[in-house]
Amino acid sequence: MGGALAGATVVVTGASTGIGRAIALAAANAGANLAITYRTGERDARGVAAEVERTGRRAHVFQLEVADPASIGALGAAIQRTFERVDVWINNAGADILTGDASTISDIEKLDTLLSIDLRGTILGSWEAARIMRDQSTGGVILNMSWDHVLTGMPGRNPEMFAAVKGGVLSFSKSLARSLAPRIRVNILAPGWIETEFGSELDPERKRRVAQSTPLARWGTPEDVACAAVFLASAHASFLTGQMLLIGGGVVM
């Protein structure tokens, strides 16, 4: 994908670790300059920015509360001052309810967190991106993050909540794609079993069963998602809008 995003300005929310970090680095390697956001992991975000700059691209770091309209608006204005334009806005930031202390909070707290960060945050970020891109002569691209299992479901309380929220992201994004066409494209990334912090905490036997049940016989990596993001963000996907790309090794087809 070398040069697929040459000269573009790409915003990646929640880019300090995991999938967001991989997307930011892949976009930089494809020629993009990066606006990287974080909520609490400033050191990690600045580390990603340093990696981006080693590719010869520009990178700026911004603190963001994705569920706060004032914070989203301030981010948009700051990015416009810094880069003048936004070509791609990727709403990657999401709540972790599966690892660490977050795994022990109540179901209601988990639900409220997911609704606030993953759904509300995606909607607010998309609206801010659209505000900026409408005034640009070449429009832009918005990418939102869903989940492959929203199409099939998965048993369990956490999957129920995750499917409801990520299903909302999917439905919202399809409506937004119709609202913003033809100048702004909106597509959806839908990762499946990806080797992030959650995967690293699973017991080896469960990890083996997941890989065994996947047609491509392995877990996905953040880089797998990043490659899909670069494709959808680039001109190679210029006739795609309102589409969800499943990145799950064939578990959901």
For each residue, the residues with C-beta under 8 A, 3 or more apart:
1: 4 5 26 29 30 227 230 231 234
2: 29 30 31
3: 6 30 31
4: 1 30 31 230 231 233 234 235 236
5: 1 8 10 27 30 31 32 87 88 230 233 234
6: 3 30 31 32
7: 31 32 33
8: 5 27 31 32 33 87 88 233
9: 32 33 34 35 79 83 84 85 86 87 88
10: 5 24 27 32 33 34 35 87 88 89 90 233
11: 34 35 37 79 86 88 89 90 129
12: 15 20 23 24 27 34 35 36 37 90 92
13: 20 37 64 66 90 91 92 93 121 125
14: 20 37 38 39 66 92 93 94
15: 12 20 21 23 24 34 36 37 38 45 48 92
16: 20 21 36 38 41 42 44 45 47 48
17: 20 21 41 44 197
18: 21 22 196 197 222
19: 22 23 92 145 191 194 196 222 225 226
20: 12 13 14 15 16 17 23 24 92 93
21: 15 16 17 18 24 25 44 48 222
22: 18 19 25 26 221 222 223 225 226
23: 12 15 19 20 26 27 90 92 222 225 226 229 230
24: 10 12 15 20 21 27 28 34 36 48 52 59
25: 21 22 28 29 48 51 52 55 226
26: 1 22 23 29 30 223 226 227 229 230
27: 5 8 10 12 23 24 30 32 34 88 226 229 230 233
28: 24 25 31 32 33 34 51 52 55 57 59
29: 1 2 25 26 55
30: 1 2 3 4 5 6 26 27 230 234
31: 2 3 4 5 6 7 8 28 57
32: 5 6 7 8 9 10 27 28 57 87 88
33: 7 8 9 10 28 57 58 59 83
34: 9 10 11 12 15 24 27 28 49 52 57 58 59 60
35: 9 10 11 12 59 60 62 79 82 83 86
36: 12 15 16 24 45 48 49 52 59 60 61 62
37: 11 12 13 14 15 45 61 62 63 64 66 75 93
38: 14 15 16 41 42 44 45 61 62 63 64
39: 14 63 64 65 66 93
40:
41: 16 17 38 44 45
42: 16 38 45 46 61 63
43: 46 47
44: 16 17 21 38 41 47 48
45: 15 16 36 37 38 41 42 48 49 61
46: 42 43 49 50 61
47: 16 43 44 50 51
48: 15 16 21 24 25 36 44 45 51 52 59
49: 34 36 45 46 52 53 59 60 61
50: 46 47 53 54 59
51: 25 28 47 48 54 55
52: 24 25 28 34 36 48 49 55 57 58 59
53: 49 50 56 57 58 59
54: 50 51
55: 25 28 29 51 52
56: 53
57: 28 31 32 33 34 52 53
58: 33 34 52 53 83
59: 24 28 33 34 35 36 48 49 50 52 53
60: 34 35 36 49 79 82 83
61: 36 37 38 42 45 46 49
62: 35 36 37 38 75 78 79
63: 37 38 39 42
64: 13 37 38 39 71 72 75 93
65: 39 68 71
66: 13 14 37 39 71 72 91 93 117 120 121 122 124 125
67: 116 117 120 121 124
68: 65 71 72 124
69: 72 73 124
70: 73 74
71: 64 65 66 68 74 75
72: 64 66 68 69 75 76 124 125 128
73: 69 70 76 77 128
74: 70 71 77 78
75: 37 62 64 71 72 78 79 128
76: 72 73 79 80 86 128 129 131 132
77: 73 74 80 81
78: 62 74 75 81 82
79: 9 11 35 60 62 75 76 82 83 86 132
80: 76 77 83 84 85 86 132
81: 77 78 84
82: 35 60 78 79
83: 9 33 35 58 60 79 80 86
84: 9 80 81
85: 9 80 132 136
86: 9 11 35 76 79 80 83 89 129 132 133 136 140
87: 5 8 9 10 32 138 140 141 233
88: 5 8 9 10 11 27 32 140 141 142 143 233
89: 10 11 86 125 126 128 129 132 133 140 141 142 143
90: 10 11 12 13 23 142 143 145 229 233
91: 13 66 121 122 125 126 129 142 143 144 145
92: 12 13 14 15 19 20 23 145
93: 13 14 20 37 39 64 66 117 121 125
94: 14 117 118 145
95: 102 113 114 116 117 118
96: 99 100 102 197 198
97: 102 103 105 110 113 114 158 161 162
98: 102 103 158 198
99: 96 102 103 197 198 201
100: 96 103
101: 104 105
102: 95 96 97 98 99 105 110 113
103: 97 98 99 100
104: 101
105: 97 101 102 109 110 113
106: 109 110
107: 110 111 157 161
108: 111 112
109: 105 106 112 113
110: 97 102 105 106 107 113 114 158 161
111: 107 108 114 115 161
112: 108 109 115 116
113: 95 97 102 105 109 110 116 117
114: 95 97 110 111 117 118 119 161 162 165
115: 111 112 118 119 120 165
116: 67 95 112 113 119 120 121
117: 66 67 93 94 95 113 114 120 121
118: 94 95 114 115 121 122 145 165 166 169
119: 114 115 116 122 123 165 168 169 172
120: 66 67 115 116 117 123 124
121: 13 66 67 91 93 116 117 118 124 125
122: 66 91 118 119 125 126 144 145 169 172 173
123: 119 120 126 127 172
124: 66 67 68 69 72 120 121 127 128
125: 13 66 72 89 91 93 121 122 128 129
126: 89 91 122 123 129 130 142 144 172 173 176 186
127: 123 124 130 131
128: 72 73 75 76 89 124 125 131 132
129: 11 76 86 89 91 125 126 132 133 140 142
130: 126 127 133 134 142 176 179 180 184
131: 76 127 128 134 135
132: 76 79 80 85 86 89 128 129 135 136 140
133: 86 89 129 130 136 139 140 142 180 183 184
134: 130 131 139 180 183 184
135: 131 132
136: 85 86 132 133 139 140
137:
138: 87 183
139: 133 134 136 183 184 185
140: 86 87 88 89 129 132 133 136 183 184 185
141: 87 88 89 184 185 186 187 232 233
142: 88 89 90 91 126 129 130 133 173 176 180 184 185 186 187
143: 88 89 90 91 186 187 188 189 229 232 233
144: 91 122 126 169 172 173 186 187 188 189
145: 19 90 91 92 94 118 122 166 169 188 189 190 191
146: 150 166 167 169 170 173 188 189 190 244
147: 150 162 163 166 190 191 192
148: 151 190 191 192 246 247 248 251 252
149: 152 153 154 159 162 163 192 251 252
150: 146 147 153 163 166 167 170 190
151: 148 246 252
152: 149 252
153: 149 150 159 163
154: 149 159 163
155: 159
156: 159 160
157: 107 160 161
158: 97 98 110 161 162
159: 149 153 154 155 156 162 163
160: 156 157 163 164
161: 97 107 110 111 114 157 158 164 165
162: 97 114 147 149 158 159 165 166
163: 147 149 150 153 154 159 160 166 167
164: 160 161 167 168
165: 114 115 118 119 161 162 168 169
166: 118 145 146 147 150 162 163 169 170 190
167: 146 150 163 164 170 171
168: 119 164 165 171 172
169: 118 119 122 144 145 146 165 166 172 173 188
170: 146 150 166 167 173 174 188 190 244
171: 167 168 174 175
172: 119 122 123 126 144 168 169 175 176
173: 122 126 142 144 146 169 170 176 177 186 187 188 242 244
174: 170 171 177 178 186 188 242
175: 171 172 178 179
176: 126 130 142 172 173 179 180 186
177: 173 174 180 181 185 186 187 241 242
178: 174 175 181 242
179: 130 175 176
180: 130 133 134 142 176 177 183 184 185 186
181: 177 178 184 185 241
182:
183: 133 134 138 139 140 180
184: 130 133 134 139 140 141 142 180 181
185: 139 140 141 142 177 180 181 237 238 240 241
186: 126 141 142 143 144 173 174 176 177 180 241 242
187: 141 142 143 144 173 177 232 237 240 241 242 243 244 245
188: 143 144 145 146 169 170 173 174 243 244 245
189: 143 144 145 146 225 228 229 232 244 245 247
190: 145 146 147 148 150 166 170 244 245 246 247 248 252
191: 19 145 147 148 194 220 225 247 248
192: 147 148 149 214 220 246 247 248 249 251 252
193: 199 210 214 219 220 248 249 251
194: 19 191 199 219 220 221 222 224 225 247
195: 199 200 219 220 221 222
196: 18 19 199 200 222
197: 17 18 96 99 200 201
198: 96 98 99 201 202
199: 193 194 195 196 202 207 219
200: 195 196 197
201: 99 197 198
202: 198 199 206 207 210
203: 206 207
204: 207 208
205: 208 209
206: 202 203 209 210
207: 199 202 203 204 210 211 219
208: 204 205 211 212
209: 205 206 212 213
210: 193 202 206 207 213 214 219
211: 207 208 214 217 218 219
212: 208 209 217
213: 209 210 251
214: 192 193 210 211 217 218 219 248 249 250 251
215: 249 250 251
216: 249 250
217: 211 212 214 249
218: 211 214 249
219: 193 194 195 199 207 210 211 214 249
220: 191 192 193 194 195 224 225 247 248 249
221: 22 194 195 224 225
222: 18 19 21 22 23 194 195 196 225 226
223: 22 26 226 227
224: 194 220 221 227 228 247
225: 19 22 23 189 191 194 220 221 222 228 229 247
226: 19 22 23 25 26 27 222 223 229 230
227: 1 26 223 224 230 231
228: 189 224 225 231 232 245 247
229: 23 26 27 90 143 189 225 226 232 233
230: 1 4 5 23 26 27 30 226 227 233 234
231: 1 4 227 228 234 236 237 245
232: 141 143 187 189 228 229 237 240 245
233: 4 5 8 10 27 87 88 90 141 143 229 230 237
234: 1 4 5 30 230 231 237
235: 4 238
236: 4 231
237: 185 187 231 232 233 234 240
238: 185 235
239:
240: 185 187 232 237 243
241: 177 181 185 186 187
242: 173 174 177 178 186 187
243: 187 188 240
244: 146 170 173 187 188 189 190
245: 187 188 189 190 228 231 232
246: 148 151 190 192 252 253
247: 148 189 190 191 192 194 220 224 225 228
248: 148 190 191 192 193 214 220 251 252
249: 192 193 214 215 216 217 218 219 220
250: 214 215 216 253
251: 148 149 192 193 213 214 215 248
252: 148 149 151 152 190 192 246 248
253: 246 250
